[in-house]
Amino acid sequence: MLNFQKNLTKPFFMVLSLPATAMGFALSVQIAALSWILNTKFGFNLEEIGYVWLAGPAAGILGQVIIGLVSDNVWFWGGRRRPFILIGGIIASIMLLALPNIGVISEALGLEEVIGVAIAVALSLDLAINISFNPTRSVIADVTPKGAVRTKGYTWMQTISGFFGVVAYLIGAFISNYTLIYLGAILVFLFSVIPTLFITEPKNLTPEDEIIDTDQSKQKTNLPEFLKVCVAHAFTWIGVQTMFIYTFSFIKENIMGFGTTEQLTEAQNDEIGFITGVSFAILNTVGFLLPALVLEPITKKIGRVKTHMLCIATMAIGYLLIILFGNSSATLFILMAVVGIGWAAVVSLPFAIMSETVDQSRMGWYMGLFNLSVVLPQLVASGLGGFIDTAENKSMIFIISAISLGISAVLWLLVKENKNNIQHS
């Protein structure tokens, strides 16, 4: 094991963050480009785009839980998480290359309708991401002790991943989504392969180290608290995924004044892509700056759960402000920074909170179950395309998001945090 891993140095946390960064970058490419390409290049309406996005949650249900369970109980290629990070990263790179070539693939297969190929590519990409996402997060828990160090591992993960997410959206906005896709394929491959050479996984995981309730010392997993975290996180993701899938439509209709299915010029399509890219770049800038610089110090004073709840409530308020005032690109950019406060918490704190309610030796399994609180809400959000498409005002997108985040904030109030975790943060 390298000294920088033994000593838990900053370079180690940076390297440890790269596999999750690879998958996050692939997801950023998908968020920035998939809906945009399907609508502007192939003329898909919101309902059809929703069907394509259904592929992701479907892949997640299969990939997250099964891979999580398997990765807890296997050891090959020098690790339990490493093989799945490598396999998923390579497949994701290939599928990113296929994304802008959906029409070419469809023509080569002799298919008149491209929606089937679009679904197949999206499904393969999401399955690859889901194969890797669980292990990239579980490995952080595997190689860090619980408490403040583990929180630091996950906040560093979000800092590094969030920075590259911002880079992804800025490339899409200021250069082109096609450049973003091809660069993404290279980066995802490198960030999946290289870190596995420098991270040494422990072959034995001791569940005794992860007992979180001293009054129930025989209980290795606090199932009630685990389920509370999952339900609260699920409502968060209904709102977040609705934003990711349909924001381009809000921009197209409410800001630029065009119909969803209206055919636009290349310059107009690029303008929509630009506003979308900058909006999500701002969201992710706040998302990667806050975890390590702001949220981690706050958690030491009031705890992770209270910090997370306040951030989620702020995100709900941000959505309400978009409904009321988001009628220009400048206003949308400003309010996306407010929404980013919640996003900073969503992508960092829940993993640390959840990881200390479960048995360390079954982290992959529980991480997979926890991710159902992401993929099942994504199914719900993907199914809203037809409803949103027929809505007279696309502010409905953020009405749904605001309600979901408000409910989530209330549910986080019900989650109890071990006081020892605050004291030792």
Secondary structure, 3 states (H helix, E strand, C coil): CCHHHHCCCHHHHHHHHHHHHHHHHHHHHHHHHHHHHHHHCCCCCHHHHHHHHCHHHHHHHHHHHHHHHHHHCCCECCECCHHHHHHHHHHHHHHHHHHHHHHHHHHHCCCCCCHHHHHHHHHHHHHHHHHHHHHHHHHHHHHCCCCHHHHHHHHHHHHHHHHHHHHHHHHHHHCCHHHHHHHHHHHHHHHHHHHHHCCCCCCCCCHHHHCCCHHHCCCCCCHHHHHHHHHHHHHHHHHHHHHHHHHHHHHHHHHCCCCCCCCCCHHHHHHHHHHHHHHHHHHHHHHHHHHHHHHHHHHHHHCHHHHHHHHHHHHHHHHHHHHHHCCCHHHHHHHHHHHHHHHHHHCCHHHHHHHCCCCHHHHHHHHHHHHHHHHHHHHHHHCCHHHHHHCCCCCHHHHHHHHHHHHHHHHHCCCCCCHHHHHCC
